[in-house]
Amino acid sequence: MQNLRLFSAQAKASFDKLQQSLKPALKGLTKRDKELFLIRLERYFQNLFDGLYPIYGHRPDFDGFLSRLVGLMASYYRERPEDLKALDFERDLTPDWFQRETMVGYVFYVERFADSIKGILDKLDYLEELGVTYLHLMKVIKPREGENDGGYAVLDYRAVDEALGTEDDLEELCRSLRERGISVCIDVVLNHCAKDHDWAKKALAGEKKYQDYFYMFPDRTLPDEYEKTLPEIFPDFAPGNFSYYKEIKQWVWTTFYEFQWDLNWTNPELFLEIVEIMLYWANKGVEVFRLDAVAFMWKRLGTNSQNQMEVFDLLQALRSCSRIATAAVAHKAEAIVSPDDLIKYFGVGKHHGKVSNIAYHNSLMVQYWSAMASRDTRLMTQTLREFPRTPSSIAWGTYIRCHDDIGWAVTDEDAAAVGLDGFLHRKFLSDYYSGEFEGSPAKGAVFQFNPVTQDRRISGSFASLAGLEKGQGLADPALIGQSIERILLGYALMCGYGGIPLLYMGDELGLSNDTSYLKDKDLARDNRWMHRPPMDWKKAKKRHKEGSIEARLFQGVLSIVRARKRTPHLNISYESLVLDTGHPHVFVYRRMHPLGTFLGIYNFSEHSQRISAELCYEHHLFEPFDQLAEHFVTVTDGYIYLKPYDRLWLI
């Protein structure tokens, strides 16, 4: 142990006490594994301590809690399979593994992609053909029966949904994918569990230990005070944030739905439970945890109880546990919040670079849809130019849509900066993508209208929102062609902006909205299921049929993915800087790399545009080469001409 001088006095005192109890925790480890565990423990102990002490340091049993935590980590490291220990060591040496330009993500509900976890094994060639290296499997952990918020009402954190298979099936799948260079991501819900979970059942039975896992109130006094500043997440489905249970005569905090109870992170026992859950799945071969609903983890009276400082302490501590016991694992924060809050999930100030490895760039997604509807990139340029800078050790998850709805995260300030009224622009976007705006090609649906704020979120598949469904319905070749170009522009943006592109299943084939969910009583009231269609493997077979819509899309996406993988400028550790060219229809950004400058140029209009070639010359691109089209760009009379919905990656 050589680095204790790097510890704070408080951390050193705790570490000294901890060393006295380490011997039984390390029993059974080989000499090599014991040394590796101790090296990682010492390296990340200060980060762990700094995350835990503000939360639990006031408790007289804090050092005992630390000892139990380290013992837990050591026990799971002892049981960790040898091939995963080797992967831990590899990731120690290559901490940028998830930042590489070769990373391409794919996301699906398991039962919508294949009939089971084992069924995915039969589809690995399809994933490899698409170039996937990161696979997010949704609704793997066992949810409650009936309504379950798309699988996010967890019944048992340590069991696979038996309708999909077993824990052994998942372990086999992780191993098979790892052999093909594909990392598996699953969800761990941190803010809540199902009211049917064993913890909640024991709490309802009156067990004080488990009642302390939740927020419970004997009357409405405190809930009413909290409600004064709390938003309603699902005003249509679940108004209010508290639910009453007559069995125990208590009001329970239920932010999302009555059947989801919010977890009480002030309780260190809950922290130990969640760490054990993560270690369990990491030892099954999971390499990325998508930590769900993290913004809501800490409650504070007089606030909206989102993005509180303690959230970042807790996430830093959880990440430190992974770094110590399962070093191959990365953490992805699911926080769909404003840019100023979003950046905190990577870590700012004392948390700099210590909170999460990956977070969703929801602003890029929102600005794509905004610019596509308005044919105007000025708001996009303004918003993304002002985006906070990120640590170099992290990665954005870049996407155009996901399994959830689209909320119009456009601030009044950003809108005003380009002469727009924020409220009216958000209204326009909801009208446009719900198809209510005259001339709109989109076929989406309003999700969760809030009569107080007038907010309306949007559901719909990529193809349906981009106009492909309408074009096919009208048998309109021009609209079909435009829609395909809109979709490919979106793929080029998420693959080229700087992040791990997350491709949602079926979008590469143009799957449209699916209304079959209306026949299922457990799904019918949630129209987000319209953009979670089952994979159409008949359409997938058409991906090689020249001239088909499926082939035009799939081969176009494949071309973009291949271009990404041969462009080192897209390594995520290099930042994108948005450029204000003054052009209202064109979006431009620059990426600096030791090999030279990369310029991303996108035409968000159905009309041809031109942009001055001086833009290239200013950035030392005297012979600009387009990585997407694989040819040199023609300059005519000092201009580069862009086709409708054109996209260029210039080096």
ZANULO-210630 format. One line per 2 residues: number of its first residue (from 1); for each residue x, y, z of C-alpha. Coordinates in steps of 0.001 Angstrom, whole numbers, plus 524288, in hexadecimal, padded with zeros to 5 digits. Layout:
ZANULO-210630
NUM> X:Y:Z | ...
END
This chain:
ZANULO-210630
1> 80000:80000:80000 | 80706:80C12:7FB25
3> 7FCA9:81667:7F8C2 | 7F713:81941:8063A
5> 7FCF4:826DC:8054D | 7F245:8298F:7FB3F
7> 7E7A5:826EB:80552 | 7E10E:83185:80D3B
9> 7E310:83074:81BE6 | 7D52E:82B4F:81DD7
11> 7D686:82175:812DC | 7E3C2:81CD6:817F2
13> 7DE1B:81ABF:82580 | 7D30F:81290:81FCF
15> 7DC74:80B2A:816FC | 7E55A:80804:8227F
17> 7D9C7:80250:829F8 | 7D570:7FB25:81DD3
19> 7E28D:7F45B:81C22 | 7E0B9:7EDD2:8293E
21> 7D47A:7E701:8243D | 7D94A:7E410:8166E
23> 7DFAD:7D6F7:8193F | 7D32A:7CED2:81A56
25> 7CD57:7D625:80EC2 | 7D8F7:7D257:80642
27> 7D962:7C433:80AA3 | 7D8F7:7BAE1:7FF26
29> 7DE82:7C45C:7F520 | 7EADE:7C054:7EE01
31> 7F703:7C880:7F08B | 7F557:7CF11:7E332
33> 7E6F9:7D20F:7E52F | 7E944:7D6FC:7F2F6
35> 7F392:7E06F:7EDF4 | 7EAF0:7E522:7E2C8
37> 7DF4A:7E723:7EBC2 | 7E76D:7EEBB:7F597
39> 7ED75:7F723:7EAEA | 7DFFE:7FACB:7E5C9
41> 7DA9E:7FCC3:7F37A | 7E579:80634:7F6DD
43> 7E49D:80D23:7E9BF | 7D601:80FD1:7EADD
45> 7D401:81021:7F98B | 7D476:81EEB:7FA3E
47> 7CA01:81FE7:7EFA4 | 7C1DE:815CF:7F6EA
49> 7C398:81CC5:803DE | 7C07D:82A1C:7FE17
51> 7B3DE:824C2:7F894 | 7AF78:81DBB:804DE
53> 7B3CE:826C3:80FC8 | 7AA6F:8321B:80CA8
55> 79F25:8285E:80CAB | 7A25A:81EF1:817A6
57> 7AE2F:824BA:81E90 | 7A5FA:82A34:829BF
59> 7A207:81C86:82DE3 | 7A96E:8166C:83946
61> 7AA5C:80997:831CD | 7B08B:80FCF:825A7
63> 7BD7B:80874:826A9 | 7B630:7FBC2:828E4
65> 7AE07:7FEBB:81CD5 | 7BA88:800F4:814E9
67> 7C00C:7F419:819D2 | 7B3A7:7ECD7:815C8
69> 7B3E7:7F370:80877 | 7C20F:7EFE2:805AB
71> 7BFA7:7E20E:80A78 | 7B432:7E11D:8010F
73> 7BC8D:7E5D5:7F5B5 | 7C78C:7DC61:7F939
75> 7BE2F:7D0DA:7F9E5 | 7B8D6:7D388:7EC51
77> 7C676:7D5D9:7E6F0 | 7CA5C:7C89E:7EC6C
79> 7BF26:7C237:7E4F8 | 7C157:7C9F9:7D883
81> 7C3E7:7C110:7CCB6 | 7D1E6:7C0D4:7C80B
83> 7CEC3:7C608:7BA76 | 7C80C:7D1DA:7C089
85> 7D3A8:7D447:7C970 | 7DC00:7D464:7BD28
87> 7D27F:7DE28:7B726 | 7D3B2:7E681:7C37C
89> 7E264:7E6E7:7C198 | 7E0E1:7EA25:7B32B
91> 7D7BD:7F56B:7B676 | 7E151:7FA5B:7C0C3
93> 7EB07:7FBCC:7B5A3 | 7E116:8010A:7ABC9
95> 7D7D4:809D2:7B38A | 7D381:81041:7A6CD
97> 7CD99:80399:7A16D | 7BFE1:8095A:7A0E3
99> 7C486:81618:79A94 | 7C9C5:81035:78E0E
101> 7C456:81373:780BB | 7C1BA:804F0:77EEB
103> 7B703:80537:78948 | 7A947:803E2:783D1
105> 79D89:80138:78C82 | 790CC:7FA16:789DB
107> 7850B:7FA4B:792F2 | 77914:7F193:79402
109> 76F1E:7EB09:79CB0 | 77358:7DCD8:79CCA
111> 765B8:7D77A:79A1C | 76411:7E0EB:78EBD
113> 770D0:7DCEA:78825 | 7707C:7CE3E:78A97
115> 767CC:7C494:79182 | 77147:7C33A:79CE2
117> 77F06:7C60E:7A196 | 78371:7B976:79B15
119> 77C97:7BDE0:78EB3 | 785FA:7C95D:78DB2
121> 790E8:7BF97:78B3A | 78AA0:7BC97:77E1B
123> 78B30:7CB06:77A65 | 7996A:7CDE3:77D58
125> 79D1A:7CE09:76EF2 | 7933F:7D900:76CB2
127> 79938:7E107:777C9 | 7A6FA:7DE9A:772BC
129> 7A2F4:7E25B:764F4 | 79DF2:7EF4B:76A3C
131> 7AACD:7F186:7715C | 7A549:7F11D:77F27
133> 7AF18:7F10B:78A62 | 7A616:7F514:7958E
135> 798E4:7EE9D:797E5 | 78EC2:7F41A:7A13C
137> 78543:7E94F:7A532 | 778CC:7EF09:7AABD
139> 76F5F:7E8FA:7B48F | 778AF:7DE1B:7B855
141> 77774:7DF3B:7C71F | 76A91:7D997:7CBDE
143> 75F86:7E3AB:7CC24 | 75263:7E2BB:7D2F3
145> 74717:7DC82:7CBB4 | 73CF8:7E51D:7C531
147> 7404C:7F384:7C3E1 | 74ED4:7F534:7C61B
149> 7531B:801EA:7BF97 | 7592B:7FAF6:7B418
151> 76086:7F1C5:7BD21 | 765BC:7FC1D:7C664
153> 75D5C:7F7F1:7D1F9 | 766F9:7EDC0:7D70D
155> 761A8:7E202:7DE68 | 76EB8:7DB43:7E0C7
157> 77BCC:7E1EB:7DE2C | 78313:7D500:7DE04
159> 77A7A:7CD57:7D4BD | 77880:7CD42:7C614
161> 76AA3:7CE92:7C116 | 7671B:7C01B:7BFF4
163> 75F64:7C2E5:7B39D | 76C8A:7C5F8:7AD53
165> 77521:7BB7C:7B35D | 77E27:7B97B:7BEEA
167> 78A15:7BF9A:7C510 | 79226:7B4C3:7BEC1
169> 78C85:7B87B:7B175 | 790B1:7C684:7B37B
171> 79E44:7C252:7B7CD | 79F9B:7B9E3:7AB93
173> 79B0D:7C51C:7A2F2 | 7A495:7CE9E:7A947
175> 7AF9D:7C4F8:7A701 | 7ABE6:7C2DB:798B8
177> 7AACD:7D16A:79639 | 7B792:7D43C:79D30
179> 7BE61:7CA84:79432 | 7B973:7D2BC:788D4
181> 7BDE2:7DF87:78EF5 | 7B03B:7E3BB:7932F
183> 7AE2D:7E931:7A0E5 | 7A11F:7E6E5:7A7AC
185> 799A1:7F1A0:7AE9F | 78DE8:7EF5A:7B78E
187> 7858E:7F855:7BFEA | 7867F:7F9C4:7CE99
189> 77B7E:80255:7D3BC | 780C4:80AB2:7DED6
191> 77556:81377:7E271 | 76A92:80992:7E4B1
193> 7662D:7FB80:7E4D7 | 758F2:7F504:7E300
195> 74F73:7F542:7EE5D | 74F5C:7E665:7ECA0
197> 75E0B:7E584:7EF56 | 761AE:7DD82:7FB42
199> 766C0:7E9C7:80217 | 759AB:7F094:80048
201> 751E5:7E48C:80451 | 75995:7E3C2:810FE
203> 7579C:7F24C:81308 | 748F2:7F08E:81132
205> 74971:7E57A:81B05 | 74EC5:7EF2A:824F3
207> 75D48:7EBAC:82514 | 7645E:7F803:8295E
209> 77117:7F428:82299 | 76A81:7F426:81554
211> 761B8:7FFBA:817F0 | 76E90:8072C:81906
213> 77186:80370:80ADA | 766AB:80CB9:806B5
215> 7612E:81A32:809B2 | 75529:818CB:81253
217> 74CD6:82318:81909 | 741EC:8212B:82315
219> 739CF:82C8A:81DD5 | 73993:83694:812D2
221> 74107:84136:81A0F | 74E6D:83EFB:813DE
223> 7495A:8399C:806E5 | 74155:845FD:80510
225> 74D64:84E4A:807AF | 75562:8466F:7FDE8
227> 74A86:8472B:7F3BD | 74B91:855FC:7F35A
229> 75825:854DD:7EB6B | 75755:8474F:7E556
231> 753A7:845A1:7D6F5 | 74AA7:83AD2:7D261
233> 751DD:8315C:7C97B | 745BB:82A82:7C44F
235> 73A65:833E3:7C6B0 | 73126:82B8B:7BE7E
237> 73485:81E90:7C4E2 | 7392D:821CE:7D28D
239> 7360D:82F6D:7D79B | 73D0D:83313:7E412
241> 7494B:82D13:7E9ED | 74413:82566:7F596
243> 73B0B:819AF:7F74E | 733A9:81548:80362
245> 7340C:8074E:808A4 | 729CD:8044A:812B2
247> 730B4:7F7C3:816FB | 73B22:7FFE5:81DB0
249> 733F0:80CF4:81E2F | 73F43:81372:81712
251> 74133:81C1E:80B41 | 74C22:816B5:802B3
253> 75423:81EE7:7F91F | 750AB:81A56:7EB51
255> 7565F:823EE:7E180 | 752D9:81C90:7D514
257> 747A8:81325:7D7B5 | 74039:80E0A:7E378
259> 74640:800AD:7E0E9 | 7543F:8060B:7E1C3
261> 7595D:809A7:7EF34 | 76498:81358:7F00F
263> 770AF:80E13:7F6F5 | 77679:814E5:802D1
265> 784DC:81727:80035 | 7870F:81D3C:80D95
267> 78763:80F1C:81242 | 794F5:808D1:810DE
269> 78EB4:7FB55:8109B | 7888B:7FED3:80396
271> 795D8:802E4:7FE49 | 79B5C:7F592:801EB
273> 78FCE:7EEC4:7FB63 | 791B8:7F61B:7EE9F
275> 7A06C:7F3DD:7EE6D | 79E3D:7E54C:7F03A
277> 7945F:7E553:7E513 | 79E1E:7EBFE:7DBFC
279> 7A923:7E2C4:7DFC6 | 7A04E:7D715:7DD92
281> 79D0D:7DB03:7CF97 | 7AAF8:7DF77:7CCBA
283> 7AF7E:7D1C9:7D01A | 7A599:7CC8C:7C642
285> 7ACA7:7D453:7BBBA | 7A544:7E13A:7BB2B
287> 7AECB:7EBF6:7B746 | 7A653:7F838:7B7D8
289> 79BCC:7FBFD:7C18E | 791A2:805AB:7BD15
291> 78E03:80BDF:7CA07 | 77FC6:80F95:7C88E
293> 778E3:81BA1:7CE09 | 784FD:82052:7D52E
295> 780BD:82E97:7D553 | 7762F:82B43:7DF5C
297> 77E69:823C0:7E93E | 77F40:82E45:7F3C4
299> 773DB:835BE:7F9AE | 774AD:8438F:7FF10
301> 76979:84BBE:80420 | 76751:8586E:7FCB6
303> 76D71:85351:7F011 | 768E9:84AF3:7E4AB
305> 770C7:83FD8:7EB03 | 778B3:83DD1:7DEB5
307> 78755:83F29:7DC2D | 78A91:84151:7EA7A
309> 79900:84162:7EE42 | 79779:8349C:7F5B1
311> 793D4:82DC0:7E8F9 | 7A17A:83050:7E3C8
313> 7A7B9:82BD8:7F07B | 7A03E:81F12:7EFB3
315> 7A33C:81CDE:7E14D | 7B1A3:81FA1:7E3B7
317> 7B1AB:81595:7EEA3 | 7AABA:80B69:7E644
319> 7B43E:80D8E:7DB22 | 7BFAC:80C3E:7E48E
321> 7BA56:7FF09:7E8FE | 7BA4B:7FA5B:7DAF0
323> 7C804:7FF75:7D8B2 | 7CCEB:7F7EF:7E47D
325> 7C5D5:7EAE4:7E30E | 7C1EA:7EA03:7D4AD
327> 7CAF1:7F335:7CD55 | 7C5CB:7EF68:7BFDF
329> 7B881:7F578:7C2CA | 7B3FD:802F6:7BE47
331> 7A895:80AF2:7C38C | 79EAD:81234:7BB3A
333> 795FF:81C3B:7C1D4 | 78803:81D59:7BD01
335> 7857F:82BA4:7BFFD | 77CE7:832F6:7B669
337> 77EE9:84088:7BC03 | 7837C:84E10:7B7DF
339> 79169:84FB3:7B2AA | 7962D:8569D:7BEF5
341> 79170:84B43:7C73F | 794D8:840B3:7BD71
343> 7A348:843D5:7BD95 | 7A390:840F6:7CC30
345> 7A14B:8329E:7C954 | 7AF24:8320C:7C407
347> 7B3D4:83980:7CFDA | 7B70D:847D7:7D1C2
349> 7BED4:84E55:7DC8D | 7C2B6:84477:7E6E9
351> 7BBE4:839BE:7DF1E | 7C30C:83CE3:7D265
353> 7C385:830CA:7C9CF | 7BFBC:827AC:7D507
355> 7B0F2:82620:7D414 | 7AD52:81EB5:7C7A5
357> 7B485:819F7:7BB99 | 7A91A:81C65:7B263
359> 79CEE:82502:7B229 | 7925D:8278E:7A81B
361> 793C4:83397:79F7C | 78535:8365D:79F4B
363> 78791:8444E:79A7B | 78D94:83F65:78DC9
365> 7818C:836F1:78BC9 | 77813:8421C:78E7E
367> 77F70:84B86:785B8 | 77F7F:841CE:77A77
369> 770A8:84103:77AC7 | 76F51:84FB0:77CB4
371> 777FB:85311:77129 | 771A1:848B4:768B0
373> 76404:84E52:76B28 | 767C4:85CA6:7699E
375> 7723E:85ADA:75F19 | 779AD:86492:76786
377> 78657:8611E:76E98 | 7883B:86DCD:77602
379> 78230:868C4:782B6 | 78A11:85C3A:78169
381> 7968A:863EF:77F64 | 79393:86D04:78AC5
383> 79029:8621B:79443 | 79B62:858FA:79117
385> 7A573:863EE:79047 | 7A21B:867A5:79E3A
387> 7A278:85999:7A304 | 7AB74:857C4:7AED4
389> 7B894:8517A:7AC2E | 7BA90:84381:7B09A
391> 7C5E2:83C25:7B6ED | 7CE53:83544:7ACDC
393> 7CC5D:8281B:7B35F | 7BDBC:826B2:7B09F
395> 7B498:823C2:7A552 | 7A786:828C8:7A0F4
397> 79D44:81F18:79CBD | 798A5:82587:79030
399> 78B55:821D7:78AED | 77FEF:826CD:782E1
401> 775AB:81F33:78A47 | 774A8:814B9:794AB
403> 76A20:80C52:79B0E | 764AB:81844:7A212
405> 75CF9:82402:79D88 | 76328:83094:79877
407> 76209:83C41:7A18B | 764CE:849AC:79BCD
409> 7702B:84DEF:7A44F | 77135:85B5C:79E06
411> 773AE:86624:7A7EF | 76D47:87377:7A6E0
413> 77ADA:87995:7A7A2 | 78072:871FB:79C19
415> 77439:87471:79424 | 77489:8831B:79714
417> 782E1:883C4:79307 | 77ECC:8809D:78508
419> 77246:88882:78521 | 768C0:87DAE:78891
421> 75E62:87C9C:7930E | 761C9:87034:79A90
423> 753C8:86CA7:79DDB | 74F0C:86EA1:78FF1
425> 75A73:866F4:78A3B | 757EA:85B7F:79347
427> 74987:85C23:78F60 | 74D60:85C34:78104
429> 755E0:85019:782D3 | 74AF2:848AF:78992
431> 74159:84CC9:77EF5 | 74AF2:84936:77435
433> 74E8B:83BAD:7790F | 740C5:837FD:77D22
435> 73CB6:83B21:76F26 | 733DF:84658:77350
437> 73BF8:85097:76C2E | 73753:8524D:75E3E
439> 740C9:84C79:75483 | 74836:8446F:75E8E
441> 74C68:83702:759A3 | 74D90:831C8:7679B
443> 7447F:827BD:76D9A | 74741:8283F:77C23
445> 73E5E:8295A:787FC | 73DAB:83255:793CC
447> 74283:82C09:7A059 | 73F11:83196:7ADBF
449> 738AC:83EB5:7AB5E | 73A83:8472B:7B776
451> 72F4C:850FC:7B85E | 736B7:8595C:7C22F
453> 7433A:85B40:7BA46 | 73D1F:857EB:7AD0D
455> 7489E:84EC8:7AA93 | 74620:843E1:7A0D9
457> 75024:83949:79E89 | 75046:830FD:7923C
459> 75021:82280:78F37 | 75364:81CA2:78208
461> 75D6E:8146B:77ADD | 76895:81AAA:7734B
463> 76254:816F8:76653 | 754F3:81C1B:76A31
465> 759FD:82903:76F90 | 762DE:82AFB:763C5
467> 75794:82930:75A2D | 75A82:81B98:754E3
469> 74DE8:81589:759E8 | 745E7:8204C:75395
471> 74DB1:81F5B:746FC | 74B65:810C2:7461F
473> 73CF4:8127D:74931 | 73B9F:81C54:73E2A
475> 74498:81483:7352E | 74BE5:8214D:73338
477> 759BC:81E8A:72E14 | 75E2B:82C87:73073
479> 759E1:82C82:73EC2 | 75FA3:81EEE:740AA
481> 76C96:8237D:73B12 | 76CC9:82FC4:74378
483> 76982:827E6:74FA1 | 77493:81E5A:74D35
485> 77DFE:829C2:74BD1 | 778F5:82FCD:75888
487> 77B39:822F6:75F8B | 788EB:8214F:759F7
489> 78C37:82F3F:75DAB | 78853:82BBA:76B8E
491> 7910A:81FB5:76B5B | 79C6E:827AB:7661B
493> 79A6F:831A8:770E9 | 79A15:827DF:77C10
495> 7A58A:8201E:7767F | 7ADB6:82C13:7738B
497> 7AB2A:835E2:77E55 | 7B3B1:82FA2:788A8
499> 7AE35:824EE:79142 | 7A9C5:816D7:7911C
501> 79EF6:81684:786E2 | 7933F:80F17:78C44
503> 78B36:80931:7813D | 77D81:80552:7852B
505> 7792F:7F828:77FEA | 771EF:7F85C:772F4
507> 774B5:8067F:76F78 | 77F2A:801A0:76611
509> 77427:7FACD:75EA4 | 769FB:8058A:75FA8
511> 7607D:7FEEC:768FB | 7545F:8074F:76ABF
513> 74B3F:8096B:77635 | 74506:7FD09:77B58
515> 7372F:7FDD4:780C6 | 73644:7EFBE:7855F
517> 73925:7F44D:79348 | 72B16:7F93C:793F8
519> 72675:7EB19:794E2 | 72E3D:7E8E1:7A172
521> 72756:7EE4C:7AD6E | 7344D:7EFEA:7B496
523> 73A16:7F830:7A9A3 | 72E53:7FEDC:7A376
525> 72EA4:80BA9:7AAF0 | 73D28:80E07:7A858
527> 73EF5:81236:79A26 | 74DBB:81135:79B29
529> 74B98:8030D:79747 | 74854:807EC:789A6
531> 756DA:80A53:78767 | 75B23:7FD77:78D68
533> 756FB:7F479:7824C | 75B7E:7E65D:78188
535> 766C8:7E41E:77843 | 761DB:7E0EB:76AAB
537> 76B26:7D662:765F7 | 7642B:7D5AE:758DA
539> 767DE:7E3E7:756B9 | 77594:7E0DD:75B58
541> 776F7:7D6F9:7505D | 7744F:7E1EF:746B1
543> 78049:7E985:74B50 | 78811:7E39A:74022
545> 77D5C:7E525:735EF | 7822B:7F01D:72D46
547> 778CE:7FB91:72C37 | 7702D:7F7A3:737AA
549> 76DA9:8017D:74271 | 773E3:7F822:74C11
551> 78049:7F71A:743E4 | 78117:805C4:741A3
553> 78071:8080C:7503F | 78882:7FC95:7552F
555> 79360:7FE29:74B4E | 7935E:80CD1:74DB7
557> 794B4:80AAC:75C59 | 79F1D:80054:75A39
559> 7A6D1:809C6:751B7 | 7A66C:81402:75C9A
561> 7AA8F:80A24:766F6 | 7B5FE:805A3:75EA7
563> 7BA1F:813A8:75C2D | 7B9D7:81625:76AD0
565> 7C2A3:80A8B:76D92 | 7CCFE:80F15:763F2
567> 7CD14:81D1B:7690D | 7D606:81E7E:774FE
569> 7D1BE:82CC5:77652 | 7C539:82751:77C42
571> 7CC0F:821C4:7882F | 7C38A:82732:79309
573> 7CEBA:82CF0:79AE5 | 7CF67:837CD:790B0
575> 7C4ED:84225:79244 | 7BB59:847A5:7885A
577> 7BAD9:8566F:78726 | 7AEA8:85BB5:7808F
579> 7B162:8667E:776A4 | 7A831:871C3:773FA
581> 7A917:87387:76549 | 79D40:87C5D:7649E
583> 7969E:872E4:75B5C | 78895:87076:7600D
585> 78731:862F8:75A06 | 79497:85CF3:75C20
587> 79A51:85782:768B9 | 7A925:856E0:769E7
589> 7B2A6:85260:77452 | 7C13B:85021:77522
591> 7C922:84578:77BB1 | 7D7B2:84773:77DCF
593> 7E049:83B69:77D0B | 7EF0B:8391D:77BD0
595> 7EC6F:83476:76DE5 | 7E5CC:8414F:76A9F
597> 7D898:847D1:76AD5 | 7CB8B:8410E:768E2
599> 7BFE5:8492A:76459 | 7B212:843E2:7655F
601> 7A8B5:84AFC:75C35 | 79A05:8481A:75BA6
603> 78F5B:84E13:7532A | 78277:84DF0:75AB1
605> 77A9D:85241:74EEC | 773CA:84B4C:743B1
607> 77A1A:8555A:73AB9 | 78805:85608:735A7
609> 790CD:85F4E:73D2F | 79E7F:86479:73BA3
611> 7A8E9:867F7:74561 | 7B582:86F81:7433E
613> 7C18E:86724:74144 | 7C8A9:8710B:749D6
615> 7C31A:8695E:7553A | 7CBD4:85DFF:75154
617> 7D7B2:8666E:74E75 | 7D69E:86D30:75BA4
619> 7D829:85FE7:761E5 | 7E35D:85B9D:75909
621> 7DB1A:8528F:750A9 | 7E07F:856B6:7438D
623> 7DC98:84A1B:73CCD | 7D07D:8460A:74470
625> 7CD8A:83795:743C8 | 7C003:832A2:74790
627> 7C130:82662:74FD1 | 7B2E1:82307:74DB4
629> 7B2FA:8237F:73ED6 | 7C162:81F98:73E02
631> 7C53A:829DC:7342E | 7CB07:83775:7339F
633> 7C13D:84284:73453 | 7BF56:84B03:7286A
635> 7C0D6:8599E:72A82 | 7B9B1:86200:72062
637> 7BBC9:870B5:71FF3 | 7C043:87081:72E10
639> 7B48F:868BB:73306 | 7B180:85AEC:7374D
641> 7A3EB:85710:732CE | 79B74:84E97:73B72
643> 7907C:845F0:736A6 | 783A2:84586:73E4C
645> 78648:83F8B:74BBD | 79484:83DE6:7480E
647> 79EAD:83A42:75235 | 7AD5F:83B70:750E8
649> 7B868:8369A:7599E | 7C407:83E42:75496
651> 7D228:83B47:757DE
END
